[in-house]
Amino acid sequence: MIRKVIDRETAHLWMRENLRFSRYDINFMENVARFINDNRPLTVKQNDLWEKIVHKYRKQIYNESQKTLTDEDILAKKWRQGPVEFDPNYAPLLWIEDDIEGDVIKLRFPFNKDAVADLRTVIQDAGHDYGLMLSSAHHEYIHWDRDERVWRGTAYPTLIRDLYFYAKEHEFSVDKSVQDIVDSIPGDEFDWCPYAELHGDGYMVSNLSPGLLRALPPNEITLNTIRDLVGLEVTLSDALQSYVAQKYGYHIGRIACQREVRINMSDIKLVKQWLRETDNDIFVVHKQYADYAENFRLEQQTLVPEKFVSLADFRNTAGGIGDYHVFSKDGDNYTLDHGVDCVVYMPGTAFNYEALAHIAKKVITVVDDNDNRD
């Protein structure tokens, strides 16, 4: 039983010890207790919420005090200091700092029920909209730090972007550490480039549209996966490219991680190796490779000899684009409706090579050794 309520601080500490709060309310009441222990005032909005909670638990207050205390008795008392309009030591702010866990993004703001609800919506819905780790939402990467009293999470690009827009919407300050990253990303803020990062033995893609999310390959790093990511114009991080180079060798890694690659004629064996180690439903080779065409044959594929690929097959334009050998699992029944996995050509031999390049996931240009200056 409480003998005497001197001020709201005394009442709060008694309520914290004796009342049973809901999970939502207890988080706020714990924060208020920290404010009291730190000798810090509540803001006006925090005080308003505190008063509503006191009134909400008026029956427990009356019963737990053995009918000697009411919510009106508590609300009649004052805080030792405050409330204040604004806490300068807890100004709303979004920033990034170096941490033992790596780069960490942090967000703080005085408690506001609507702002917290909006933030939880961002956290829960992000996976459905942008596909962090293909399916999961931000809740795996951001959480409330009770000790520091901030929201903190790993500074992945998708999370940075979503928190940046959230902070702007709520008119929170954005630190230079975040703004510099936002300003460094090319294009419009709402159209950031998809970006693949190494994540354990898999990968994580940031800045996805729902359509691109559905087109992503499985979350396993293989040459097929990397080819498809590059074909979708997803930028690969340096760490992910290094991982591919270590796993498959520098030369194969270079072919895998670039959509358009130039290869010396003397290194044509690398192209063959890359083709053997990837699954290509369709790849085409210019007829100038007649001497090499048989060597490109893969066990699961059928060479369609002397097959002319006509631009009219997939574009409403008359005329051909040169003569190519087509390798396809479907033999003569192949179609270009869904594009081409790989095109191999020599410069100066394809009349309208760009027509094929536009629908290819991988474009390999083989040049004379003296012509390759890359």
C-alpha positions as CSV (number, residue, x, y, z in Angstrom):
1,M,0.0,0.0,0.0
2,I,1.2,3.5,-0.8
3,R,1.2,5.8,2.2
4,K,1.6,9.2,0.5
5,V,1.9,10.5,-3.0
6,I,4.3,13.4,-3.0
7,D,4.6,13.9,-6.7
8,R,4.0,12.2,-10.0
9,E,7.5,10.6,-9.9
10,T,6.6,8.8,-6.7
11,A,3.2,7.7,-8.1
12,H,4.8,6.4,-11.3
13,L,7.4,4.2,-9.5
14,W,4.6,2.8,-7.3
15,M,2.4,2.0,-10.3
16,R,5.4,0.4,-12.1
17,E,5.9,-2.0,-9.2
18,N,2.2,-2.8,-8.4
19,L,0.1,-2.5,-11.6
20,R,-0.2,-5.0,-14.5
21,F,0.2,-3.1,-17.7
22,S,-0.5,-4.3,-21.2
23,R,2.5,-5.1,-23.4
24,Y,2.1,-1.9,-25.3
25,D,1.7,0.3,-22.2
26,I,4.5,-1.3,-20.2
27,N,7.1,-0.2,-22.8
28,F,6.1,3.4,-22.4
29,M,6.0,3.2,-18.6
30,E,9.5,1.7,-18.5
31,N,10.7,4.6,-20.6
32,V,9.2,7.1,-18.2
33,A,10.9,5.3,-15.3
34,R,14.2,5.8,-17.2
35,F,13.5,9.5,-17.6
36,I,12.9,9.7,-13.8
37,N,16.1,7.8,-13.0
38,D,18.0,10.1,-15.4
39,N,16.4,13.2,-13.8
40,R,14.9,14.2,-17.2
41,P,11.5,15.8,-17.8
42,L,8.8,14.4,-20.0
43,T,7.7,16.3,-23.0
44,V,4.1,17.7,-23.1
45,K,3.0,14.9,-25.5
46,Q,4.6,12.2,-23.3
47,N,2.8,13.7,-20.2
48,D,-0.5,13.7,-22.0
49,L,-0.1,10.0,-22.8
50,W,1.0,9.3,-19.2
51,E,-2.2,10.9,-17.9
52,K,-4.3,8.8,-20.2
53,I,-2.6,5.7,-19.0
54,V,-3.2,6.7,-15.3
55,H,-6.9,7.1,-16.1
56,K,-7.0,3.9,-18.0
57,Y,-5.7,1.9,-15.0
58,R,-7.8,3.7,-12.4
59,K,-9.5,0.5,-11.1
60,Q,-6.2,-1.2,-10.5
61,I,-4.8,1.9,-8.8
62,Y,-7.8,2.0,-6.5
63,N,-7.7,-1.8,-5.7
64,E,-4.0,-2.1,-5.3
65,S,-3.8,0.8,-3.0
66,Q,-6.5,-0.8,-0.8
67,K,-8.9,1.9,-1.8
68,T,-6.8,4.7,-0.5
69,L,-5.7,6.2,-3.8
70,T,-7.5,7.2,-7.0
71,D,-6.3,8.3,-10.4
72,E,-7.6,11.8,-9.6
73,D,-5.3,11.9,-6.6
74,I,-2.3,11.1,-8.8
75,L,-3.2,13.5,-11.5
76,A,-3.6,16.3,-9.0
77,K,0.1,16.1,-8.3
78,K,2.9,17.7,-10.4
79,W,6.2,16.5,-11.8
80,R,9.3,17.7,-10.0
81,Q,10.3,19.2,-13.3
82,G,8.4,19.7,-16.5
83,P,6.8,18.7,-18.6
84,V,8.6,20.6,-21.4
85,E,7.6,21.4,-24.9
86,F,10.7,19.8,-26.4
87,D,13.6,17.7,-25.1
88,P,16.8,19.1,-26.7
89,N,18.7,16.0,-25.7
90,Y,16.3,13.8,-27.5
91,A,15.7,15.7,-30.8
92,P,14.2,13.5,-33.5
93,L,17.2,12.3,-35.6
94,L,18.1,9.7,-38.2
95,W,21.8,8.9,-38.4
96,I,24.5,6.3,-39.2
97,E,27.5,5.4,-37.0
98,D,30.3,2.9,-37.0
99,D,29.6,0.2,-34.5
100,I,31.2,-3.1,-33.5
101,E,28.5,-4.7,-35.7
102,G,29.5,-2.5,-38.7
103,D,27.6,0.4,-40.0
104,V,24.4,0.9,-37.9
105,I,21.5,3.2,-38.7
106,K,19.8,4.7,-35.7
107,L,16.5,6.6,-35.2
108,R,15.3,8.4,-32.2
109,F,12.2,10.6,-31.5
110,P,10.1,11.5,-28.4
111,F,7.4,8.9,-27.9
112,N,4.4,9.5,-30.2
113,K,1.8,6.8,-30.7
114,D,1.1,7.6,-34.3
115,A,4.8,7.9,-35.2
116,V,5.6,4.5,-33.6
117,A,2.6,2.9,-35.4
118,D,3.8,4.3,-38.7
119,L,7.3,3.1,-38.1
120,R,6.1,-0.4,-37.3
121,T,4.2,-0.4,-40.6
122,V,7.4,0.4,-42.4
123,I,9.2,-2.4,-40.6
124,Q,6.5,-5.0,-41.1
125,D,5.5,-4.2,-44.7
126,A,9.0,-3.6,-46.2
127,G,9.5,-7.2,-47.2
128,H,6.3,-7.3,-49.2
129,D,7.2,-4.1,-51.0
130,Y,10.9,-4.4,-51.6
131,G,12.0,-7.9,-50.8
132,L,14.7,-7.5,-48.3
133,M,16.4,-11.0,-48.3
134,L,13.8,-11.9,-50.9
135,S,10.9,-12.4,-48.5
136,S,11.6,-11.1,-45.0
137,A,10.8,-7.6,-43.8
138,H,13.0,-5.1,-41.9
139,H,12.0,-6.6,-38.5
140,E,15.0,-9.0,-38.8
141,Y,17.4,-6.0,-39.1
142,I,16.0,-3.2,-36.9
143,H,14.8,-3.3,-33.3
144,W,14.2,-1.0,-30.3
145,D,17.3,-0.7,-28.1
146,R,16.0,-0.2,-24.6
147,D,19.3,0.8,-23.1
148,E,20.2,3.4,-25.7
149,R,16.5,4.3,-26.3
150,V,16.8,4.3,-30.1
151,W,15.7,2.2,-33.0
152,R,18.8,0.6,-34.4
153,G,19.5,-1.7,-37.4
154,T,22.1,-2.8,-39.9
155,A,22.6,0.0,-42.4
156,Y,21.4,-1.9,-45.5
157,P,20.4,0.4,-48.5
158,T,16.8,-0.6,-48.4
159,L,16.5,0.1,-44.7
160,I,18.3,3.4,-45.1
161,R,16.0,4.4,-47.9
162,D,12.8,3.5,-46.1
163,L,13.8,5.2,-42.8
164,Y,15.0,8.3,-44.8
165,F,11.5,8.7,-46.4
166,Y,9.9,8.0,-43.0
167,A,12.0,10.6,-41.3
168,K,11.2,13.2,-44.0
169,E,7.5,12.4,-43.8
170,H,7.5,13.1,-40.0
171,E,9.8,16.1,-40.3
172,F,12.6,14.4,-38.3
173,S,16.2,15.7,-38.8
174,V,18.4,13.6,-41.1
175,D,22.1,13.6,-40.2
176,K,24.8,14.2,-42.8
177,S,25.9,10.5,-42.5
178,V,22.5,9.5,-44.0
179,Q,22.1,12.4,-46.4
180,D,25.5,11.8,-48.0
181,I,24.5,8.2,-48.9
182,V,21.1,9.4,-50.3
183,D,22.8,12.1,-52.4
184,S,25.4,9.6,-53.7
185,I,22.9,7.2,-55.2
186,P,22.2,8.0,-58.9
187,G,18.8,8.7,-60.3
188,D,15.7,9.8,-58.6
189,E,15.2,9.1,-54.9
190,F,12.2,6.9,-55.6
191,D,14.1,4.9,-58.2
192,W,17.3,3.8,-56.6
193,C,19.2,1.1,-58.5
194,P,18.7,-2.5,-57.4
195,Y,21.9,-3.6,-55.5
196,A,23.0,-7.1,-54.6
197,E,25.1,-7.7,-51.5
198,L,26.8,-10.8,-50.1
199,H,24.9,-12.2,-47.1
200,G,26.4,-15.3,-45.6
201,D,26.5,-17.9,-48.4
202,G,23.6,-16.2,-50.2
203,Y,22.8,-12.7,-51.4
204,M,20.5,-9.8,-50.5
205,V,19.0,-7.4,-53.0
206,S,18.0,-3.9,-52.0
207,N,15.8,-1.4,-53.8
208,L,13.5,-3.8,-55.4
209,S,10.2,-3.2,-57.1
210,P,7.5,-6.0,-56.6
211,G,8.0,-7.0,-60.3
212,L,11.7,-7.4,-60.0
213,L,11.3,-9.3,-56.7
214,R,9.2,-11.9,-58.5
215,A,11.9,-12.3,-61.2
216,L,14.8,-12.9,-58.8
217,P,16.6,-16.3,-58.9
218,P,16.9,-18.5,-55.8
219,N,18.9,-17.1,-52.9
220,E,22.0,-19.3,-53.6
221,I,25.1,-18.0,-55.2
222,T,25.7,-19.9,-58.5
223,L,26.8,-18.9,-61.9
224,N,23.2,-19.1,-63.1
225,T,22.1,-16.9,-60.2
226,I,24.8,-14.3,-61.0
227,R,24.0,-14.3,-64.7
228,D,20.3,-13.7,-64.0
229,L,21.0,-10.9,-61.5
230,V,23.3,-9.2,-64.0
231,G,20.7,-9.7,-66.7
232,L,18.1,-8.0,-64.5
233,E,20.6,-5.0,-64.3
234,V,21.1,-5.5,-60.6
235,T,24.4,-4.0,-59.5
236,L,26.7,-6.5,-57.6
237,S,28.6,-5.2,-54.6
238,D,32.4,-5.5,-54.6
239,A,32.2,-8.1,-51.8
240,L,29.8,-10.3,-53.9
241,Q,32.0,-10.0,-57.0
242,S,35.0,-11.0,-54.9
243,Y,33.1,-14.0,-53.5
244,V,32.2,-15.2,-57.0
245,A,35.9,-14.8,-58.2
246,Q,37.1,-16.8,-55.2
247,K,34.5,-19.5,-55.7
248,Y,34.9,-19.9,-59.5
249,G,38.2,-18.3,-60.3
250,Y,39.1,-14.8,-61.4
251,H,38.4,-15.2,-65.2
252,I,35.1,-17.1,-64.8
253,G,34.1,-14.6,-62.1
254,R,34.8,-11.7,-64.5
255,I,32.6,-13.2,-67.2
256,A,29.9,-14.0,-64.7
257,C,29.7,-10.6,-63.0
258,Q,29.5,-8.4,-66.1
259,R,26.6,-8.4,-68.6
260,E,28.8,-7.4,-71.5
261,V,32.3,-8.9,-71.6
262,R,35.2,-8.7,-74.1
263,I,37.3,-11.9,-74.4
264,N,40.5,-12.5,-76.4
265,M,40.3,-15.1,-79.1
266,S,43.1,-17.0,-77.3
267,D,40.8,-17.2,-74.2
268,I,37.8,-18.7,-76.0
269,K,38.2,-21.8,-73.7
270,L,37.0,-19.6,-70.8
271,V,33.7,-18.9,-72.7
272,K,33.3,-22.6,-73.3
273,Q,33.9,-23.3,-69.6
274,W,31.4,-20.7,-68.5
275,L,28.8,-22.2,-70.9
276,R,29.4,-25.7,-69.5
277,E,29.0,-24.5,-65.9
278,T,25.7,-22.6,-66.6
279,D,22.3,-23.7,-67.7
280,N,21.4,-21.8,-70.8
281,D,18.0,-22.5,-72.4
282,I,19.1,-20.6,-75.5
283,F,22.4,-19.2,-76.6
284,V,23.5,-18.0,-80.0
285,V,26.8,-17.8,-81.7
286,H,27.6,-15.9,-84.9
287,K,28.3,-18.1,-87.9
288,Q,31.9,-16.8,-88.1
289,Y,32.4,-19.3,-85.3
290,A,31.8,-22.2,-87.6
291,D,35.2,-23.6,-86.6
292,Y,34.2,-23.4,-82.9
293,A,30.4,-24.1,-83.0
294,E,30.7,-27.8,-82.3
295,N,32.9,-27.1,-79.3
296,F,30.1,-25.0,-77.8
297,R,27.7,-27.9,-77.9
298,L,26.5,-28.9,-74.4
299,E,25.2,-32.3,-73.5
300,Q,21.7,-31.1,-72.7
301,Q,21.4,-28.9,-75.7
302,T,20.8,-29.4,-79.4
303,L,22.7,-27.5,-82.1
304,V,20.3,-26.2,-84.7
305,P,22.7,-25.9,-87.7
306,E,22.4,-23.2,-90.3
307,K,19.5,-21.6,-88.5
308,F,18.9,-18.0,-89.4
309,V,17.7,-15.8,-86.6
310,S,15.5,-13.2,-88.2
311,L,14.8,-9.9,-86.6
312,A,11.2,-10.3,-87.8
313,D,10.9,-13.2,-85.3
314,F,10.8,-10.9,-82.3
315,R,10.6,-7.4,-83.7
316,N,8.2,-5.9,-86.2
317,T,11.1,-4.9,-88.4
318,A,12.0,-6.5,-91.8
319,G,15.4,-7.8,-92.5
320,G,17.8,-10.2,-90.8
321,I,20.4,-9.5,-88.2
322,G,23.1,-11.8,-89.6
323,D,23.5,-15.6,-89.4
324,Y,23.8,-17.3,-86.1
325,H,24.0,-20.8,-84.8
326,V,21.3,-21.4,-82.2
327,F,21.8,-23.8,-79.3
328,S,18.6,-24.7,-77.6
329,K,17.2,-27.4,-75.3
330,D,14.1,-27.2,-77.5
331,G,15.9,-27.8,-80.7
332,D,14.0,-26.4,-83.8
333,N,11.1,-25.5,-81.5
334,Y,13.0,-22.7,-79.7
335,T,11.4,-19.2,-79.4
336,L,13.0,-15.9,-78.6
337,D,9.8,-14.6,-76.9
338,H,11.5,-14.7,-73.5
339,G,14.9,-13.5,-74.6
340,V,18.3,-15.2,-74.9
341,D,20.5,-16.4,-72.1
342,C,23.8,-15.7,-73.9
343,V,25.0,-14.2,-77.2
344,V,28.5,-14.7,-78.5
345,Y,29.7,-12.6,-81.4
346,M,32.6,-10.9,-83.1
347,P,32.6,-7.1,-83.7
348,G,31.9,-6.1,-87.3
349,T,30.2,-9.3,-88.2
350,A,26.6,-8.8,-86.9
351,F,24.6,-6.4,-89.0
352,N,22.2,-5.4,-86.2
353,Y,23.8,-7.1,-83.3
354,E,22.1,-4.7,-80.8
355,A,18.7,-6.4,-81.5
356,L,19.9,-9.6,-80.0
357,A,21.9,-7.8,-77.2
358,H,18.8,-6.1,-76.0
359,I,17.1,-9.4,-75.2
360,A,20.2,-11.2,-73.9
361,K,21.2,-11.8,-70.3
362,K,24.8,-12.1,-71.2
363,V,26.7,-10.6,-74.2
364,I,30.2,-11.9,-74.9
365,T,32.4,-10.2,-77.6
366,V,35.4,-12.2,-78.8
367,V,38.1,-10.1,-80.3
368,D,41.5,-10.7,-81.7
369,D,44.1,-10.5,-79.0
370,N,45.6,-7.3,-80.3
371,D,42.2,-5.6,-80.4
372,N,41.2,-6.1,-76.7
373,R,42.5,-3.1,-74.9
374,D,40.2,-3.4,-71.8
